[in-house]
Amino acid sequence: MSPLFWFYGSVGLTYAGEALFASLVAYFAYRALNGSRTDAWLAAAYLGLAGGMRQSLLILLFPLWLGSVAVGVPRLSVVAVGLAILGATTLTWFLPMVWLTGGLDRYLAASIELAESVVRPTSIVGGTFEVTLRMSRYLLESVLVALGPLAVAALLSVWYVRRRGWGSREWFLLAWTAPPVLVYTLVHFGQAGYVLTFLPALVIFLSRVMVTALGRASESLPYPRARVTLTAAVVVLVVLVNTSFFVSARPAPRDFDTPRADWIRQAQDEAFDWIFSRTAAALREHEEVVETFVSSIRGLYVAQGTVVITEQGNQRSYPWFRHAMFYLPEYSVYELHVGGLVSGFRASRLSTTMTTFPDTEIHLPPSAERLVWFVDHWSPMTVKPKGLVEIEIPHGRFLYVLPLGRKPVEYEEYTFIRAQPPHRPSGAARGWVR
């Protein structure tokens, strides 16, 4: 009944499957906590297979499995067999993946590049404290979207613990939730789908809180079945609200021109990016915007003479680099770090991985005739280069086109240098004069 789960079940990403595998591992781990040796091994098998969908699950759920087995079946032989099963099931996908990617060295190199370019800048080790706070805020906003009105039950959590106590079930759910939350807060949180790793644990706990509270509220009612009726009515209401939000909520148009306080602008931007963008209407709009950009660029400019520019750090634009790479494979695509980010760029033609080059000089081929920005709106933090042409396209977006000449083009910290075509000797030099 989560809008976030429905959203990620509609797009080509692995997060909905991650929720399924996390639930399977947790289910068998809980049975192992109650003393089942067979379920301890089944949990290990599902954990190994889960890594084939998202390798991060091995790290995030391993503490839950190990703790459940150590407490529920405290035998070294059970843990050893479980580790062997975990290793064997992991190898079923790891070995073919390494072979298909060209060997272990290439796989490790790509993993290190990803960690250095994506994970390290957001981690508490490589990033700033402001980045950690921002990831914490994104995590909280994503959880609120995922839970919907069920999040209100969190206000009753203290009352629930005082009334029912904190037993083995609650400790288990905490052990399920804590490792992902710590990793997403202190290391990396890429998008709202990450919370699906532990969302089922929150739903279970808050549902129990809600049912307990409704049972207490119905004690004063004269009807014997009032508790069941009241609980069913609230559950139906929660489902209807979540369904209505996912199906009917539409992102409001972005207003960049009206003066606003910084905190208001930030709150509105984050609500747009992390809440209202996770709906069916937003998904349809996203697809239409991509189609608009792709068809406009293809219809106006040939690939040989066009270099597509996307931006990471532009507060007025989605970072379209991967979309441009996928839908415009015949074009050269560059992603520039702007808006206060450390200077660097990614290039579709220079690397098959997501490597960031820490350079500010970008050398273009002689055939390049223009730069075309694949951004929603121009960032107010960047100065428009002289000669930039704005072309309005549907859905309130723009193409920004800059013709290239012989001289280098300066944009922010970057310099675009077009290679000169090879010198062609005159007819006389080639022996045409007889």
C-alpha positions in Angstrom: 0.0 0.0 0.0 3.0 2.3 -0.2 3.1 4.9 -3.0 6.8 4.6 -3.1 6.6 0.8 -3.7 4.1 1.3 -6.5 6.3 4.0 -8.1 9.4 1.8 -8.1 7.3 -1.2 -9.3 6.5 0.9 -12.4 10.0 1.8 -13.5 13.0 -0.3 -14.6 14.9 -0.3 -11.3 15.6 -3.0 -8.8 14.2 -1.4 -5.6 10.8 -3.2 -5.6 12.6 -6.5 -5.9 14.9 -5.4 -3.1 11.9 -5.0 -0.8 10.9 -8.5 -1.7 14.2 -10.1 -1.0 14.7 -8.1 2.2 11.3 -9.4 3.4 12.2 -13.0 2.5 15.5 -12.8 4.3 13.9 -11.2 7.3 11.1 -13.8 7.4 13.4 -16.8 7.6 15.8 -14.9 9.9 13.0 -14.3 12.3 12.1 -18.0 12.2 15.8 -18.8 12.9 15.6 -16.4 15.9 12.9 -18.7 17.2 15.2 -21.7 17.0 14.8 -23.1 13.4 18.1 -24.3 12.0 16.6 -25.0 8.6 15.3 -21.5 8.3 18.7 -20.1 9.3 20.1 -21.8 6.2 17.2 -20.7 4.0 17.8 -17.1 5.1 21.4 -17.4 4.2 20.5 -18.8 0.7 18.0 -16.0 0.1 20.6 -13.4 1.3 23.2 -14.7 -1.2 20.6 -14.6 -4.0 19.5 -11.1 -3.0 23.0 -9.9 -3.6 22.5 -10.8 -7.3 19.8 -8.1 -7.5 21.5 -5.5 -5.4 24.9 -6.2 -3.9 24.4 -3.7 -1.1 21.9 -6.1 0.4 24.7 -8.5 1.4 26.1 -5.7 3.7 22.8 -4.3 4.9 21.1 -7.6 5.9 24.1 -9.7 6.9 24.0 -8.3 10.5 20.3 -9.2 10.8 21.0 -12.8 9.6 24.1 -13.3 11.8 22.5 -11.9 14.9 19.3 -13.9 14.5 21.2 -17.2 14.0 23.7 -16.4 16.9 20.8 -15.8 19.3 18.2 -18.3 18.0 20.5 -21.2 17.1 23.7 -20.6 19.1 25.8 -23.3 17.5 29.0 -22.7 15.6 28.3 -25.5 13.1 25.0 -23.8 12.1 26.7 -20.5 11.5 29.5 -22.2 9.5 27.0 -24.1 7.3 25.0 -20.9 6.8 28.2 -19.0 5.7 29.0 -21.8 3.3 25.5 -21.6 1.8 25.7 -17.8 1.6 29.1 -18.0 -0.2 27.8 -20.7 -2.6 24.7 -18.8 -3.6 26.7 -15.6 -4.0 29.0 -17.3 -6.4 26.1 -18.4 -8.6 25.8 -14.8 -9.8 29.1 -13.3 -8.9 31.2 -15.6 -11.2 29.1 -15.1 -14.3 29.0 -11.3 -13.7 32.8 -11.1 -13.4 33.2 -13.2 -16.6 30.7 -11.0 -18.5 32.4 -7.8 -17.4 35.8 -8.8 -18.6 37.5 -10.3 -15.5 38.0 -9.5 -11.9 40.5 -6.7 -12.5 38.0 -4.8 -14.7 35.2 -5.4 -12.2 37.2 -4.1 -9.3 38.4 -1.1 -11.2 34.8 -0.1 -12.1 33.8 -0.7 -8.5 36.6 1.6 -7.2 35.7 4.3 -9.7 32.0 4.2 -8.7 33.0 4.4 -5.0 35.3 7.3 -5.6 33.0 9.3 -7.8 29.6 8.6 -6.2 29.9 7.1 -2.7 33.0 8.9 -1.3 31.7 12.5 -1.9 28.6 11.7 0.2 30.2 9.7 2.9 31.0 11.2 6.3 34.7 10.4 5.5 34.9 12.2 2.2 32.0 14.6 2.3 31.1 17.6 4.5 28.8 17.6 7.5 26.3 19.5 5.4 26.1 16.6 3.0 25.4 14.2 5.8 22.6 16.4 7.1 21.1 16.7 3.6 21.2 12.9 3.1 19.5 12.5 6.5 16.8 14.9 5.4 16.3 13.1 2.1 16.0 9.8 4.0 13.3 11.1 6.3 11.3 12.7 3.5 11.5 9.4 1.5 10.3 7.4 4.5 7.3 9.8 5.0 6.3 9.4 1.4 6.7 5.7 1.6 4.5 5.4 4.7 1.9 8.0 3.9 -0.7 8.4 6.7 0.7 5.4 8.5 3.6 7.6 9.6 1.2 9.3 12.0 1.3 6.1 14.1 4.9 7.0 14.9 3.6 9.6 17.2 2.1 6.8 19.3 5.3 4.7 19.5 6.3 5.9 22.9 2.8 5.1 24.3 3.0 1.7 22.6 6.3 0.8 24.2 5.2 1.9 27.6 2.0 -0.2 27.3 3.4 -3.3 25.6 7.1 -3.2 26.3 10.0 -3.7 24.0 10.2 -7.4 23.2 12.1 -9.7 20.9 9.9 -8.7 17.9 10.7 -5.1 18.3 14.4 -5.8 18.7 14.3 -7.8 15.5 12.7 -5.0 13.6 15.2 -2.6 15.0 18.1 -4.9 13.9 16.5 -4.9 10.4 16.2 -1.2 10.2 19.3 0.2 11.9 22.1 -0.9 9.5 20.5 0.5 6.3 19.6 3.8 8.1 23.2 4.2 9.3 24.7 3.4 5.9 22.2 5.7 4.1 22.9 8.5 6.5 26.6 8.3 6.9 27.8 6.7 3.6 25.4 7.2 0.6 21.7 7.8 -0.1 21.1 8.0 -3.8 17.3 8.0 -4.2 14.1 7.3 -2.4 14.0 3.7 -3.5 16.7 2.9 -1.0 14.3 3.0 1.9 12.5 -0.1 0.5 15.3 -2.2 2.1 13.8 -1.6 5.5 10.3 -0.1 4.7 8.6 -3.5 5.5 10.0 -3.4 9.0 8.6 0.1 9.6 5.2 -1.0 8.2 5.1 -4.0 10.5 6.0 -2.0 13.6 3.7 1.0 12.9 0.8 -1.3 11.9 1.1 -3.0 15.2 1.2 0.3 17.0 -1.9 1.5 15.1 -3.9 -1.7 15.8 -3.0 -1.6 19.5 -4.1 2.1 19.7 -7.3 1.4 17.9 -8.0 -1.6 20.2 -7.6 0.7 23.2 -9.8 3.4 21.7 -12.6 0.8 20.9 -12.7 -0.5 24.5 -15.2 2.2 25.4 -17.5 1.4 22.5 -20.7 -0.6 23.4 -20.4 -3.0 20.4 -18.4 -6.2 20.9 -17.0 -6.1 17.3 -16.2 -2.4 17.3 -12.5 -3.1 17.5 -12.5 -5.2 14.3 -14.8 -2.7 12.5 -12.7 0.3 13.6 -9.4 -1.3 12.6 -10.8 -2.4 9.2 -12.1 1.1 8.5 -8.8 2.8 9.4 -6.8 0.3 7.2 -9.1 0.9 4.3 -8.7 4.7 4.8 -4.9 4.4 4.8 -5.0 2.4 1.6 -7.4 4.8 -0.1 -5.3 7.8 0.9 -2.1 6.2 -0.4 -3.8 5.1 -3.6 -5.3 8.5 -4.2 -1.9 10.2 -3.6 -0.1 7.9 -6.0 -2.7 8.1 -8.7 -4.0 11.6 -8.4 -1.3 13.8 -7.0 0.4 16.0 -9.6 3.6 18.0 -9.3 3.0 21.7 -9.2 4.7 23.9 -11.9 8.1 25.1 -10.8 8.2 28.8 -10.0 11.8 30.1 -10.3 11.0 33.8 -10.6 9.0 34.7 -7.5 11.3 36.0 -4.7 11.3 33.6 -1.7 13.2 33.0 1.4 16.0 30.5 1.0 14.4 28.0 3.4 11.0 28.2 1.7 12.6 27.7 -1.7 14.5 24.7 -0.4 11.5 23.2 1.2 9.4 23.6 -2.0 12.2 22.2 -4.2 12.7 19.2 -2.0 8.9 18.6 -1.8 8.9 18.6 -5.6 12.0 16.3 -6.0 11.4 13.8 -3.2 7.6 13.8 -2.6 5.5 14.8 -5.6 7.9 13.3 -8.1 7.0 9.8 -6.8 3.5 9.6 -8.3 2.0 8.1 -11.5 1.4 11.6 -12.9 5.0 12.6 -12.3 6.2 9.5 -14.0 4.1 10.2 -17.1 5.4 13.8 -17.1 9.0 12.6 -16.8 8.6 10.3 -19.8 7.0 13.0 -21.8 9.8 15.4 -21.0 12.5 12.9 -22.0 10.7 12.3 -25.3 10.5 16.1 -25.8 14.2 16.5 -25.3 15.2 13.5 -27.4 12.9 14.3 -30.4 13.8 18.0 -30.3 17.6 17.4 -30.4 17.3 14.6 -33.0 15.0 16.7 -35.2 17.1 19.9 -35.1 20.7 18.7 -35.0 22.7 15.9 -36.5 24.7 13.8 -34.2 28.1 14.3 -35.9 28.1 18.0 -35.3 26.4 18.1 -31.9 27.7 17.8 -28.4 25.1 17.3 -25.7 25.7 18.9 -22.3 24.0 17.8 -19.1 24.6 19.2 -15.6 25.0 17.8 -12.1 24.4 20.5 -9.5 22.0 22.6 -11.5 19.2 23.3 -9.0 16.7 24.0 -11.8 17.3 20.8 -13.7 17.2 17.1 -13.3 20.7 15.5 -14.0 19.9 13.9 -17.3 23.2 12.3 -18.1 22.1 8.7 -18.1 18.9 9.4 -20.0 20.9 11.3 -22.7 23.4 8.4 -22.9 20.6 5.9 -23.3 18.2 7.7 -25.6 20.9 9.5 -27.7 23.7 7.0 -28.0 24.8 8.4 -31.3 25.6 11.8 -29.7 28.6 12.7 -27.6 27.3 13.5 -24.1 29.1 15.3 -21.3 28.0 15.9 -17.8 29.5 19.0 -16.1 29.7 19.5 -12.3 28.3 23.0 -11.6 26.6 24.8 -8.8 29.5 24.7 -6.3 30.4 21.1 -6.9 34.0 20.1 -7.4 34.9 20.7 -11.0 34.9 17.6 -13.2 33.0 16.0 -16.0 31.8 12.6 -17.3 31.8 11.7 -21.0 29.8 9.0 -22.7 32.5 8.5 -25.4 35.6 8.5 -23.0 34.6 5.8 -20.5 32.2 2.8 -20.4 31.9 3.3 -16.6 30.7 6.4 -14.7 34.2 7.8 -14.3 34.5 11.5 -13.4 37.5 13.3 -15.0 38.8 16.0 -12.7 39.7 18.3 -15.6 38.3 21.6 -16.8 39.5 21.4 -20.4 37.2 19.5 -22.7 38.6 18.7 -26.1 36.0 18.2 -28.8 36.5 16.7 -32.3 36.8 18.9 -35.4 33.3 17.9 -36.5 31.7 19.5 -33.4 29.6 22.5 -34.5 27.5 23.3 -31.5 26.9 22.6 -27.8 23.3 21.7 -26.9 22.4 21.8 -23.2 20.0 19.0 -22.1 18.7 20.8 -19.0 15.3 21.8 -17.8 16.2 25.4 -17.1 19.4 27.4 -17.0 21.0 27.7 -13.6 20.9 31.2 -12.1 24.4 30.5 -10.6 26.0 30.2 -14.1 26.6 33.0 -16.6 25.3 32.4 -20.1 28.0 32.3 -22.7 27.9 34.9 -25.4 26.0 33.8 -28.4 23.8 31.3 -26.5 20.4 30.7 -28.2 17.3 29.7 -26.2 14.7 27.5 -27.9 11.5 26.8 -26.0 10.1 23.3 -26.3 7.0 21.7 -24.9 6.4 21.1 -21.2 8.0 24.4 -20.2 11.6 23.3 -21.1 14.3 24.9 -23.2 17.1 23.9 -25.4 20.2 26.1 -25.0 22.4 26.0 -28.1 25.8 27.5 -28.5 27.5 27.6 -31.9 31.2 26.7 -31.9 33.9 28.6 -33.8 37.6 28.3 -33.9 38.2 29.9 -30.6 37.8 28.0 -27.3 34.6 28.5 -25.5 34.6 29.5 -21.8 31.8 28.3 -19.5 32.1 28.4 -15.8 35.4 26.7 -14.9 35.3 24.8 -18.2 37.0 25.4 -21.5 35.7 23.7 -24.6 38.5 23.4 -27.2 37.5 22.2 -30.7 40.3 20.4 -32.6 41.1 22.0 -35.9 40.7 19.9 -39.0 43.9 18.6 -40.6 45.6 21.1 -43.0 44.9 20.3 -46.6 47.7 21.2 -48.9 47.0 23.3 -52.0 46.6 21.9 -55.4 50.1 22.9 -56.5 51.7 21.3 -53.4 49.9 18.1 -54.3 51.3 18.1 -57.8 48.1 19.2 -59.6 50.0 21.9 -61.6 51.6 20.4 -64.7 
